[in-house]
């Protein structure tokens, strides 16, 4: 007994101490490099339009594809993490992101930009982000809430620095050379991944070890075939269908989606919310420029959102981790979404720079709450051992609305009115009310049956924000 306890304590040493804080620092940088990066795309919107003679809708497909792939590549990332581990996947993502941006600097058409900066860079950012999210949850137990609140500031730093750096490089070198430099900067994700070495759990197994038994079974099957034995075709087809179904169930959590009503309704609500969530990052800068705001001051608006996020996100993460809000975080999340939606009507009132600053301040406070709570609420409804699969389905569904939202908005001609902002507000407000109704409904169910409490056993604290 004593030897087993000593071994367990020895295996848990990396958690909450020592190297875990280096991993946290890497996670901060990683979030700034990946999730913070799309915030600067609006700076290049007008230049890309002029370069390729493209419409608002065609140009907006570029950031839409990037953000959608960033979130929708979760299942593929989950498979790679299970097979190769978090460190390898983070470094692979950094390599893809860098190569994608370097290749985009040589693009001759907007469609080529969809492939390079949109698909390749988006997929690389997805790998780095989601693998970093997964490994951080295992490095911290006691200080998990604080660690994730601190890590979420990386996105805020990215929001603050990327637009300013983009505008400076754009003025000095043009968008092609700027994209080339961005490719080199994104390669630093590989450095962050190198820091995230595997964690040895209390059971003595590595975090990302492949399942035992799979390799011997595969070798036995190969040996049988090499000896001349052949399996019946119907049986082989049935086994193939079963294996495909099991893989989808494992990495996309369809079983959780069908059985856990809390996860089902929350996923649908957030998917609808994402229809308009990314619109300010894409259209705010060109909208301000169109209404007479200087380009540098317009880029500063996104930086204001990021700067305020640096201070509000950790506070929101710590506040939601207090025992008073245990089981009630959905109310804080819904309040943040409601404020985020209503704040966008400020842009309809006036496009003056001073009014846009007020809008950015209110919007950043609301987005900080959403970013700090979106994964924490998800953790309240799924188990940690299925979180990777639940996150994969969660992100791939929201990526659909992230993909179609900006291009659909770009179809509307800009006539001085913020039609896309009104649409954005409607989507967010509806999702907020939807979440509130959902929580009230399941609170009543839990009082009668107690099933909700069992489903919402929390084995991990909040992860990092999407935006």
Secondary structure, DSSP 8 states (H G I E B T S, - for coil): -HHHHHHHHHHTTTTTSTHHHHHHHHHHHHHHHHTTGGGGGGGGHHHHHHHHT--HHHHHHHHHHHHHHHHHTHHHHHHHHHHH-HHHHHHHHHHHHHHHHHHHTT-SSHHHHIIIIIIIHHHHHHHHHHHHHHHHHHH-STTHHHHHHHHTHHHHHHHHHHHHHHHHHHHHH-HHHHHHHHHHHHTHHHHHHHH----B-TTS-BTT---TTHHHHHHHHHHHHHTT----HHHHHHHHHHHHHHHHHHHH-HHHHHH-HHHHHHHHHHHHHHHHHTHHHHHHHHHHHHTT--HHHHHHHHHHHHHHHHHHHHHHHHHHTSGGGTT-HHHHHHHHHHHHHHHTHHHHH---HHHHHHHHHHHHHHHHHHHHHHHHHHHTTS-GGGHHHHHHHHHHHHHHHHHHHHHHHHTS--SSS-HHHHHHHHHHHHHHHHHHHHHHHHHHHHHHH-HHHHHT---S-------
